[in-house]
Amino acid sequence: DADVTQTPRNRITKTGKRIMLECSQTKGHDRMYWYRQDPGLGLRLIYYSFDVKDINKGEISDGYSVSRQAQAKFSLSLESAIPNQTALYFCATSEGGGARYNEQFFGPGTRLTVL
Amino acid sequence: QQQVKQSPQSLIVQKGGIPIINCAYENTAFDYFPWYQQFPGKGPALLIAIRPDVSEKKEGRFTISFNKSAKQFSLHIMDSQPGDSATYFCAAGGVGYALNFGKGTSLLVTP
C-alpha cells in the first residue's frame, strides 16, 4: 500500500551495529505502530504511538527504541543489533477515535538480517 | 500471556471447500475483532471485521462467526479458491488497547 512506506525494504547488518528503520504515511492517521513478524510467532507489537506526544511500549520493546518525528513519521531503532532481531518488520497506521479507529493499514515491510 | 489464541497453524483444503479458522480471546473489554490476510512478500491487509453487537458478518465469500459468551470467533471461507492461499491472522482490540494478533494460519487451497 503506497500510503504507508517503509525504508529500507531490505537490510543486512552486523551484530552491534545501530540501525534505523523508517516509516512514513500519507493517510493522515494519528496512530502508528511497529510490529515484527517471525515464522510461527505471528505479529508482535514492539511500540505504538497514538499521537506525536504519546509513545507506548508493546509486547517486545526490549532492545528497540522509537521516535515519532511528526504525525506522518515513526522510526524504529535498534541501538545494538543482535542476530535474534533478524525478522520482518512492519509499520502500520490507524485513525484515532471513532468507530473505525482500530482498522490498521500496514506498510510493505522491511526484511532485516543481523549477522 | 497470549491474549489471542489462533488455530490451526496450517490448513490444506481442496478448491470449493470451506476452511474454518478459529480464535479465542481473553480480555472481555475487547470490542473489535478483525481478520487480516497476508500474501507472501506483502504486508497484512484487513479482510473483514466484526463488533460484538452481532453474531455473524458476511462479506462476499468470507464470514465471521462470533460467540461473545465463549469469547471465540472464527473465519469461514466459502467456495475457497487457490487465490485464497495466504496467511490469515485474527486479532482483538478495543478502546485504549492496541490490537493483539493471533499467531497466524497458513492456508493452502489446492486446485
Interface residues (C-beta under 8 A of the other chain):
Chain A: D1 V4 Y33 Y35 G40 L41 G42 L43 R44 L45 Y48 N56 G58 F90 A92 N102 E103 Q104 F105 F106 G107 P108 G109
Chain B: Q6 Q9 Y32 P34 Y36 G41 K42 G43 P44 A45 L46 A49 F89 G93 G94 A98 L99 N100 F101 G102 K103 G104
